[in-house]
Amino acid sequence: MAAPLRIDEGRTRFAREQVEQLAKQTGHVIAVAQKVYDAEYDKLRDDANVTDVVAVLALRRTREKLLAQQKNRRASAANATYELFSA
């Protein structure tokens, strides 16, 4: 079975812009954000009946994952700073 088209060119451009914005907001490299988005999109697409919604859901999940990674980095940095100054 041939893989269905993701989204038309206008929506692809919109998704790419949104992924770039998410990358900037969360302090991640665009390539990392795009990789997370692509993985989330593919997972959702496999089970989707209405493919228009898949891009929106994939962006939401990408945002959640990138923000969680950002939060974990901040927590790790705070712990490292605490350990550095508590010695």
Residue pairs with C-beta under 8 A, 6 or more apart in sequence:
4 45
4 51
6 12
6 41
6 45
6 51
6 55
7 15
7 51
7 52
7 55
11 55
14 55
15 37
15 55
15 58
15 59
16 34
18 59
19 30
19 33
19 34
19 37
19 59
19 62
20 30
20 33
22 28
22 33
22 37
22 59
22 62
22 63
22 66
23 29
23 30
23 32
23 33
23 34
23 66
25 63
25 66
26 33
26 63
26 66
26 67
26 69
26 70
27 70
27 73
28 66
28 69
28 70
32 66
33 62
33 66
36 62
36 65
36 66
37 58
37 59
37 62
40 57
40 58
40 61
40 62
40 65
41 54
41 55
41 58
44 54
44 57
44 58
44 61
45 51
45 54
48 54
